[in-house]
Amino acid sequence: MDWFFYALRRYNDFQSRARRKEYWNYVLYLFLLSIGASFVDTILGFSRMGGSVYGPVTSILFLVTFIPSLAVAVRRLHDIGKSGWWLLIGFLPVIGTIWLLIFLVREGESLPNQYGDNPKEQLL
């Protein structure tokens, strides 16, 4: 859970790099929190099970984590030497999402690049 809070604390850092471990741990905990938030919304009667309407707890979670999610994804792309603008490729149906996923799972550059030093050499 440390990686999740580490990414949240760096919500305004769109310049440096994020290693795969930071990004995918953040995604995992955000996924688990969203399941929990949906469950709370369902228990409180704000949303229907299987419905497409988000309740207030889930909506607040998504609002609070929107900017940190963008920041950690941009930093992840920086780690492989790509600009953060490559996130927009995810808007292309199917192929764009697959292409972006390939970028996000690739190992970062081992040497310093234009976005900074290798984050694997830095400590949490």
C-alpha positions in Angstrom: 0.0 0.0 0.0 3.1 2.2 0.3 3.3 2.5 -3.4 -0.3 3.7 -3.6 0.3 6.5 -1.2 3.7 7.3 -2.8 1.9 7.9 -6.1 -0.8 10.0 -4.4 1.8 12.2 -2.7 3.4 12.8 -6.1 0.0 13.8 -7.7 1.5 17.0 -9.3 4.7 15.3 -10.7 4.3 15.0 -14.4 8.0 15.4 -15.2 9.9 12.4 -13.7 9.7 8.7 -14.1 7.8 5.9 -12.4 8.9 2.3 -12.5 6.5 -0.6 -13.3 6.2 -1.6 -9.6 5.0 1.9 -8.7 2.5 2.0 -11.5 1.0 -1.4 -11.2 0.8 -1.4 -7.4 -1.1 1.9 -7.7 -3.5 0.4 -10.3 -4.0 -2.7 -8.1 -4.9 -0.8 -5.0 -7.1 1.6 -6.9 -8.9 -1.3 -8.4 -9.4 -2.9 -4.9 -10.5 0.5 -3.5 -13.0 0.9 -6.3 -14.5 -2.5 -5.6 -14.8 -1.6 -2.0 -16.4 1.8 -2.8 -18.9 0.1 -5.1 -19.7 -2.4 -2.4 -20.3 0.5 0.1 -22.5 2.3 -2.4 -24.5 -0.9 -3.0 -24.9 -1.6 0.8 -26.1 2.0 1.4 -28.5 1.7 -1.5 -26.9 4.4 -3.7 -26.4 2.1 -6.7 -27.8 -1.2 -8.0 -25.7 -4.3 -8.1 -24.6 -4.7 -11.7 -25.9 -1.2 -12.6 -24.0 1.3 -14.5 -24.6 4.3 -12.2 -21.8 5.1 -9.7 -22.8 6.0 -6.2 -21.3 8.9 -4.3 -18.5 7.0 -2.6 -17.2 5.6 -5.9 -17.6 9.0 -7.6 -15.6 10.7 -4.8 -12.9 8.0 -5.1 -12.6 8.6 -8.8 -12.5 12.4 -8.4 -9.8 12.2 -5.8 -7.6 9.8 -7.7 -8.1 11.2 -11.3 -5.1 13.6 -11.3 -2.8 11.2 -9.4 -3.7 8.5 -11.9 -2.8 10.7 -14.8 0.4 11.7 -13.2 1.6 8.1 -12.5 0.6 7.0 -16.0 2.6 9.9 -17.5 5.6 9.1 -15.3 5.3 5.5 -16.4 5.5 6.5 -20.0 8.4 8.7 -19.3 10.2 5.7 -17.9 10.2 4.0 -21.3 11.2 7.2 -23.0 7.7 8.2 -24.3 5.9 11.5 -23.9 2.9 11.6 -21.7 0.8 12.5 -24.7 0.9 8.9 -25.7 -1.8 8.3 -23.1 -4.2 9.7 -25.7 -3.7 6.6 -27.9 -5.9 4.8 -25.4 -8.9 6.6 -26.9 -8.5 4.6 -30.1 -10.9 1.6 -29.9 -9.2 -1.7 -29.2 -5.8 -1.2 -30.9 -5.1 2.0 -29.0 -5.8 0.3 -25.7 -3.7 -2.7 -26.5 -0.8 -0.5 -27.7 -1.0 1.6 -24.5 -1.0 -1.6 -22.4 2.1 -2.8 -24.1 3.8 0.6 -23.3 2.8 0.3 -19.7 4.1 -3.2 -19.2 7.5 -2.6 -20.9 10.6 -2.4 -18.8 11.9 1.1 -18.4 15.1 2.4 -19.9 18.0 1.4 -17.7 20.0 4.6 -18.3 19.0 8.2 -17.5 16.8 9.7 -20.2 15.3 13.2 -20.9 12.9 12.7 -18.0 15.4 11.8 -15.3 17.4 9.1 -13.7 16.4 5.4 -13.6 13.8 5.2 -10.8 15.0 1.6 -9.9 18.2 3.1 -8.5 16.2 5.4 -6.2 14.8 4.2 -2.9 11.1 4.5 -1.9 
